[in-house]
């Protein structure tokens, strides 16, 4: 097999199976940081071996076998200092490589690897809860989730968030050291601890999707790969935790938001505002999936959470044939409920936009002025952009121009700036 095709095979299986491999190794070793390192070592060995010797039939099994062998080697090196590691090395070595003997054939050994579906589910959940543990910073949770659960490389994560690769690597390294120092066990939390930490998992997935759906900087409005990875992670959590309504609420939000992606940009990647979008291009399959997930969240009978309420707003847009026909009054009510449940300046700003559509710009401007007075979103272009739009509709041209100029200076994404410039030019 050629070098290129061998590397392609490694990349394909890693993206699909990496989380299962890391999870299995973490369960074997009881050490999450070590398991992630072992999986990376197995990946590096595959990149050398597969192009040279051919791709094994059981690719995931091959990677897991190599990772387990590296674990045994590591524990044997430690055994001179710790008898516990020596005992664990003996347990891991049963049926594998005996001390002092030649290594078995990795291909043949890999064929014996079986994946227990129930154990895989537990491993995947444990991985997610560890990667999103509250002891980690928000940036570290996102980086570790994409690396360990998503199977992305440090280069891919750095490219997605437009930061240096060294920064991503440092975040991941610090995260693993923090988890080790905090003695976080590799297990699925139960009871109240599980409910509290689930919010951290969903938040990390939401942050990944948000950056993908509306890139904070760079030349592209949407980073489709990043958004798709967040959707995949949400589907995994929904499959593993089917009785958690807010999991389905998040999945519904992501599906319904992504359904509009095909119409959000023009042929050259330029942004297309909601009122100008061709709704015939919206992804109807994604809308059906989103509505189904939202219905499942509602069936729990506990009331929608923050993600479920946002999904309900997205459903209002999906059901409307046009901006004018949208049920803006309902959207205002949902935003009011969301503001009580999860208050934030962004929620309040979005409520102002909905109020302007339902009742006119004069009713919405005091809401926005309140945010300005409270110095909300000081570094964002969103607040001056919305205020400039409202002032334009009210005929206050001079003030509108000042706000849009402010928004243009604050916008870091080139596509967002391309939307603001024509609005500013139109004011003369």
C-alpha positions as CSV (number, residue, x, y, z in Angstrom):
1,X,0.0,0.0,0.0
2,X,1.3,3.5,-0.8
3,X,2.3,6.0,1.8
4,X,-0.6,8.3,1.1
5,X,-3.3,5.6,1.2
6,X,-1.8,4.2,4.4
7,X,-1.9,7.6,6.1
8,X,-5.5,8.1,4.9
9,X,-6.5,4.8,6.5
10,X,-4.9,5.9,9.8
11,X,-6.7,9.3,9.7
12,X,-10.0,7.7,9.0
13,X,-10.0,5.1,11.8
14,X,-8.6,7.6,14.2
15,X,-11.4,10.1,13.7
16,X,-14.0,7.4,14.2
17,X,-12.4,5.2,16.9
18,X,-10.0,7.5,18.8
19,X,-12.4,8.2,21.7
20,X,-13.2,4.5,22.1
21,X,-9.4,3.7,22.1
22,X,-8.6,6.4,24.7
23,X,-11.6,5.3,26.8
24,X,-10.6,1.7,26.8
25,X,-7.0,2.5,27.6
26,X,-8.1,4.8,30.4
27,X,-10.2,2.0,31.9
28,X,-7.3,-0.4,31.6
29,X,-4.8,1.9,33.2
30,X,-7.0,4.0,35.5
31,X,-5.0,7.0,34.3
32,X,-6.7,9.4,31.8
33,X,-3.6,11.5,31.0
34,X,-1.5,8.3,30.4
35,X,-4.2,6.8,28.3
36,X,-4.3,9.8,26.0
37,X,-0.5,9.7,25.6
38,X,-0.6,6.0,24.9
39,X,-3.2,6.5,22.2
40,X,-1.1,9.2,20.6
41,X,1.9,6.9,20.6
42,X,-0.2,4.1,18.9
43,X,-1.3,6.6,16.3
44,X,2.3,7.6,15.6
45,X,3.3,4.0,15.2
46,X,0.4,3.4,12.8
47,X,1.5,6.3,10.7
48,X,4.9,4.6,10.2
49,X,3.8,0.9,10.1
50,X,0.6,0.9,8.0
51,X,2.0,2.6,4.9
52,X,5.0,0.2,5.0
53,X,3.4,-3.1,6.0
54,X,-0.3,-2.6,4.9
55,X,-3.5,-1.8,6.8
56,X,-4.6,-4.4,9.3
57,X,-8.1,-5.8,9.1
58,X,-9.0,-4.8,12.6
59,X,-7.6,-1.3,12.6
60,X,-9.1,-0.1,15.9
61,X,-8.0,-3.4,17.5
62,X,-4.4,-2.8,16.2
63,X,-4.3,0.6,17.8
64,X,-5.7,-0.6,21.1
65,X,-3.2,-3.5,21.1
66,X,-0.3,-1.2,20.6
67,X,-1.6,1.2,23.2
68,X,-2.0,-1.6,25.8
69,X,1.6,-2.8,25.0
70,X,2.9,0.6,25.6
71,X,1.0,0.7,28.9
72,X,2.6,-2.5,30.0
73,X,6.0,-1.2,29.1
74,X,5.3,2.0,31.1
75,X,4.1,0.1,34.1
76,X,7.1,-2.2,34.1
77,X,9.4,0.8,34.0
78,X,7.6,2.2,37.0
79,X,7.5,-1.2,38.8
80,X,10.9,-0.7,40.3
81,X,9.4,2.2,42.3
82,X,5.9,0.9,42.9
83,X,4.7,-2.6,43.4
84,X,1.1,-1.6,42.6
85,X,2.2,-0.8,39.0
86,X,4.0,-4.1,38.8
87,X,0.8,-6.0,39.7
88,X,-1.2,-4.0,37.2
89,X,1.4,-4.7,34.5
90,X,1.1,-8.4,35.2
91,X,-2.8,-8.2,34.9
92,X,-2.6,-6.3,31.7
93,X,0.0,-8.7,30.3
94,X,-2.2,-11.8,30.8
95,X,-2.6,-13.3,27.3
96,X,-0.3,-10.7,25.9
97,X,3.4,-10.1,26.1
98,X,5.2,-12.1,28.9
99,X,8.1,-10.4,30.7
100,X,11.3,-11.2,28.9
101,X,9.6,-12.9,25.9
102,X,9.4,-11.7,22.3
103,X,6.3,-9.6,21.5
104,X,3.4,-11.4,19.9
105,X,2.2,-10.6,16.4
106,X,0.3,-7.3,16.7
107,X,-2.0,-8.1,13.8
108,X,-2.9,-11.5,15.2
109,X,-3.4,-10.1,18.7
110,X,-5.6,-7.3,17.4
111,X,-8.0,-9.8,15.8
112,X,-8.9,-10.9,19.3
113,X,-10.0,-7.5,20.5
114,X,-13.7,-7.3,21.0
115,X,-15.7,-4.1,21.6
116,X,-18.4,-4.5,24.3
117,X,-21.1,-2.0,23.4
118,X,-22.1,-1.3,27.0
119,X,-18.5,-0.8,28.0
120,X,-17.9,1.5,25.1
121,X,-20.9,3.7,26.1
122,X,-19.5,3.9,29.7
123,X,-16.0,4.8,28.4
124,X,-17.4,7.4,26.1
125,X,-19.4,9.1,28.8
126,X,-16.5,9.0,31.2
127,X,-14.3,10.6,28.6
128,X,-16.8,13.4,28.1
129,X,-17.2,14.1,31.8
130,X,-13.5,14.1,32.3
131,X,-12.7,16.3,29.3
132,X,-15.3,18.8,30.5
133,X,-14.6,18.6,34.2
134,X,-15.4,21.9,36.1
135,X,-11.8,22.1,37.4
136,X,-10.7,23.0,33.9
137,X,-11.0,26.4,32.2
138,X,-13.5,26.9,29.4
139,X,-10.8,27.0,26.8
140,X,-9.2,23.8,28.2
141,X,-12.5,21.9,28.2
142,X,-13.1,22.8,24.5
143,X,-9.5,21.9,23.5
144,X,-9.5,18.6,25.4
145,X,-13.0,17.6,24.2
146,X,-12.0,18.2,20.5
147,X,-8.7,16.3,21.0
148,X,-9.8,13.3,23.1
149,X,-13.5,12.9,22.1
150,X,-13.5,14.4,18.7
151,X,-10.1,13.0,17.6
152,X,-8.9,16.3,16.2
153,X,-5.2,17.0,16.1
154,X,-3.7,20.0,17.8
155,X,-3.1,21.6,14.4
156,X,-6.8,21.1,13.5
157,X,-8.0,22.7,16.8
158,X,-5.6,25.6,16.4
159,X,-6.8,26.2,12.8
160,X,-10.4,26.1,13.9
161,X,-9.9,28.7,16.6
162,X,-7.2,30.7,14.8
163,X,-4.7,30.3,17.6
164,X,-1.1,29.0,17.5
165,X,-0.7,25.2,17.7
166,X,1.6,25.7,20.6
167,X,-1.2,27.4,22.5
168,X,-3.5,24.5,22.0
169,X,-0.8,22.0,23.0
170,X,-0.1,24.0,26.1
171,X,-3.8,24.1,27.0
172,X,-4.1,20.3,26.6
173,X,-1.0,19.7,28.6
174,X,-2.1,21.9,31.5
175,X,-5.6,20.3,31.4
176,X,-4.1,16.8,31.8
177,X,-1.9,18.0,34.6
178,X,-4.8,19.7,36.3
179,X,-6.9,16.5,36.1
180,X,-4.0,14.5,37.5
181,X,-3.4,17.0,40.4
182,X,-7.2,17.0,41.2
183,X,-7.1,13.1,41.1
184,X,-10.2,13.0,38.9
185,X,-11.2,9.4,38.5
186,X,-12.0,7.8,35.2
187,X,-15.7,7.1,35.8
188,X,-19.2,8.3,35.0
189,X,-20.4,10.5,37.9
190,X,-23.7,9.6,39.5
191,X,-26.5,11.4,41.2
192,X,-26.2,15.2,41.8
193,X,-22.6,15.3,40.7
194,X,-23.6,13.8,37.3
195,X,-26.3,16.5,36.8
196,X,-24.0,19.3,37.7
197,X,-21.2,18.2,35.4
198,X,-23.5,17.5,32.5
199,X,-24.0,21.2,32.2
200,X,-20.2,21.5,31.6
201,X,-20.3,18.9,28.9
202,X,-23.2,20.6,27.1
203,X,-21.6,24.0,27.5
204,X,-18.4,22.8,25.8
205,X,-20.3,21.4,22.9
206,X,-22.3,24.6,22.6
207,X,-19.2,26.7,22.6
208,X,-17.7,24.6,19.8
209,X,-20.8,24.9,17.7
210,X,-21.1,28.7,18.3
211,X,-17.6,29.3,17.1
212,X,-18.3,27.1,14.0
213,X,-21.7,28.7,13.2
214,X,-20.5,32.3,13.6
215,X,-16.7,32.5,13.5
216,X,-15.4,35.2,15.9
217,X,-12.5,36.1,13.5
218,X,-10.9,35.2,10.2
219,X,-12.3,35.2,6.7
220,X,-15.1,32.7,6.8
221,X,-18.5,33.3,8.4
222,X,-19.1,29.6,9.1
223,X,-16.6,26.9,10.0
224,X,-18.5,23.9,8.8
225,X,-16.2,21.3,10.1
226,X,-16.2,22.7,13.6
227,X,-20.0,23.0,13.7
228,X,-20.4,19.5,12.3
229,X,-18.1,18.1,15.0
230,X,-20.3,19.8,17.7
231,X,-23.4,18.2,16.1
232,X,-21.7,14.8,16.2
233,X,-20.8,15.2,19.8
234,X,-24.3,16.3,20.7
235,X,-25.7,13.2,19.0
236,X,-23.3,11.0,20.9
237,X,-24.4,12.4,24.2
238,X,-28.1,12.1,23.3
239,X,-27.5,8.5,22.4
240,X,-25.7,7.8,25.7
241,X,-28.0,9.9,27.9
242,X,-31.5,9.5,26.3
243,X,-33.4,10.4,29.5
244,X,-31.8,13.9,29.9
245,X,-34.2,16.4,28.3
246,X,-31.6,19.2,28.0
247,X,-29.3,17.0,26.0
248,X,-32.1,16.7,23.4
249,X,-32.7,20.4,23.7
250,X,-29.1,21.2,22.8
251,X,-29.2,18.7,19.9
252,X,-32.4,20.3,18.6
253,X,-30.8,23.8,18.8
254,X,-27.8,22.7,16.8
255,X,-29.8,20.9,14.2
256,X,-32.3,23.7,13.7
257,X,-29.5,26.3,13.5
258,X,-27.4,24.3,11.1
259,X,-30.4,23.8,8.9
260,X,-30.0,27.4,7.8
261,X,-26.3,27.1,6.9
262,X,-26.9,26.5,3.1
263,X,-28.7,29.8,2.8
264,X,-26.6,31.9,5.2
265,X,-23.8,32.6,2.7
266,X,-23.7,33.5,-1.0
267,X,-21.7,32.0,-3.8
268,X,-18.5,33.8,-2.7
269,X,-19.0,33.2,1.0
270,X,-20.6,36.6,1.7
271,X,-23.1,36.6,4.5
272,X,-26.8,36.6,3.6
273,X,-29.1,38.1,6.3
274,X,-32.1,36.3,7.5
275,X,-34.6,38.5,5.6
276,X,-32.8,37.8,2.3
277,X,-32.2,34.1,2.7
278,X,-33.8,31.6,0.3
279,X,-35.7,29.4,2.7
280,X,-36.1,26.8,0.0
281,X,-32.4,26.1,0.6
282,X,-32.8,25.4,4.3
283,X,-32.0,21.8,5.1
284,X,-35.4,20.2,5.7
285,X,-33.9,16.9,7.0
286,X,-32.0,18.9,9.7
287,X,-35.3,20.7,10.6
288,X,-37.1,17.4,11.0
289,X,-34.3,16.1,13.2
290,X,-34.3,19.2,15.2
291,X,-38.1,19.2,15.7
292,X,-37.9,15.5,16.8
293,X,-35.2,16.3,19.3
294,X,-37.2,19.2,20.7
295,X,-40.3,17.1,21.0
296,X,-38.3,14.6,22.9
297,X,-37.1,17.3,25.3
298,X,-40.6,18.5,25.8
299,X,-41.9,15.0,26.5
300,X,-39.9,14.8,29.8
301,X,-42.6,17.1,31.3
302,X,-40.0,19.2,33.3
303,X,-40.2,22.3,31.1
304,X,-37.5,23.3,28.6
305,X,-34.1,24.3,29.8
306,X,-31.9,27.1,28.3
307,X,-30.9,25.1,25.2
308,X,-34.4,23.8,24.7
309,X,-35.8,27.4,24.8
310,X,-33.3,28.5,22.2
311,X,-34.3,25.5,20.1
312,X,-37.9,26.6,20.4
313,X,-37.0,30.0,19.0
314,X,-35.1,28.4,16.2
315,X,-38.2,26.3,15.5
316,X,-40.3,29.5,15.1
317,X,-38.0,30.6,12.4
318,X,-38.0,27.1,10.7
319,X,-41.8,27.1,10.6
320,X,-42.2,30.6,9.1
321,X,-42.4,31.1,5.4
322,X,-40.8,34.5,5.7
323,X,-39.5,37.1,8.1
324,X,-42.8,39.0,8.0
325,X,-44.8,35.8,8.7
326,X,-42.6,34.8,11.7
327,X,-44.4,34.7,15.1
328,X,-42.3,37.4,16.6
329,X,-44.6,37.8,19.6
330,X,-44.0,34.2,20.6
331,X,-40.2,34.7,20.1
332,X,-40.3,37.7,22.5
333,X,-42.1,35.6,25.1
334,X,-39.6,32.8,24.8
335,X,-36.7,35.2,25.1
336,X,-38.3,36.6,28.3
337,X,-38.4,33.1,29.7
338,X,-34.8,32.4,28.6
339,X,-33.7,35.7,30.3
340,X,-35.2,34.6,33.6
341,X,-33.7,31.1,33.3
342,X,-30.3,32.0,31.9
343,X,-29.8,35.8,32.0
344,X,-27.0,37.2,29.8
345,X,-26.4,40.3,27.7
346,X,-26.6,38.3,24.5
347,X,-30.0,37.0,25.4
348,X,-31.2,40.5,26.3
349,X,-29.8,41.9,23.0
350,X,-31.6,39.1,21.0
351,X,-34.8,39.9,22.9
352,X,-34.4,43.5,21.8
353,X,-34.1,42.4,18.2
354,X,-37.3,40.3,18.5
355,X,-39.1,43.2,20.2
356,X,-38.1,45.5,17.3
357,X,-39.7,43.1,14.9
358,X,-42.8,42.6,16.9
359,X,-43.4,46.1,18.2
360,X,-41.1,48.4,16.3
361,X,-37.6,50.0,16.9
362,X,-38.9,52.5,19.4
363,X,-39.9,49.8,21.8
364,X,-36.6,48.0,21.4
365,X,-34.2,50.9,21.8
366,X,-34.6,51.3,25.6
367,X,-33.6,47.7,26.0
368,X,-30.4,48.3,24.0
369,X,-29.7,51.6,25.8
370,X,-29.9,49.7,29.1
371,X,-27.2,47.3,27.9
372,X,-25.0,50.2,26.8
373,X,-25.5,51.9,30.2
374,X,-24.4,48.7,31.9
375,X,-21.3,48.4,29.7
376,X,-22.5,45.0,28.4
377,X,-20.5,43.3,25.7
378,X,-17.7,46.0,25.6
379,X,-15.5,44.3,23.0
380,X,-18.3,43.0,20.8
381,X,-19.5,44.5,17.5
382,X,-23.0,43.1,18.1
383,X,-24.3,45.8,20.5
384,X,-23.4,48.8,18.4
385,X,-24.5,47.0,15.3
386,X,-28.0,46.4,16.6
387,X,-28.2,49.9,18.1
388,X,-27.1,51.4,14.7
389,X,-29.8,49.4,13.0
390,X,-32.5,50.6,15.3
391,X,-31.4,54.2,15.0
392,X,-31.4,53.9,11.2
393,X,-35.0,52.7,11.3
394,X,-35.9,55.6,13.5
395,X,-34.3,58.1,11.1
396,X,-31.6,59.2,13.6
397,X,-28.9,59.0,10.9
398,X,-26.0,60.8,12.7
399,X,-26.2,58.6,15.8
400,X,-26.7,55.5,13.6
401,X,-23.5,56.3,11.6
402,X,-21.5,56.6,14.8
403,X,-22.8,53.2,16.1
404,X,-22.1,51.4,12.8
405,X,-18.6,52.9,12.7
406,X,-18.0,51.6,16.2
407,X,-19.3,48.1,15.2
408,X,-17.1,48.1,12.1
409,X,-14.0,48.8,14.2
410,X,-14.9,46.1,16.7
411,X,-15.8,43.3,14.2
412,X,-12.9,40.9,13.9
413,X,-14.5,38.7,11.2
414,X,-14.0,39.9,7.6
415,X,-17.4,38.6,6.6
416,X,-19.2,40.4,9.4
417,X,-17.4,43.6,8.4
418,X,-18.6,43.1,4.8
419,X,-22.2,43.2,6.1
420,X,-21.6,46.4,8.1
421,X,-19.9,48.4,5.4
422,X,-23.0,48.7,3.0
423,X,-25.2,49.7,5.9
424,X,-22.8,52.5,6.8
425,X,-22.4,53.5,3.1
426,X,-26.2,53.7,2.8
427,X,-26.3,56.4,5.4
428,X,-24.2,58.7,3.2
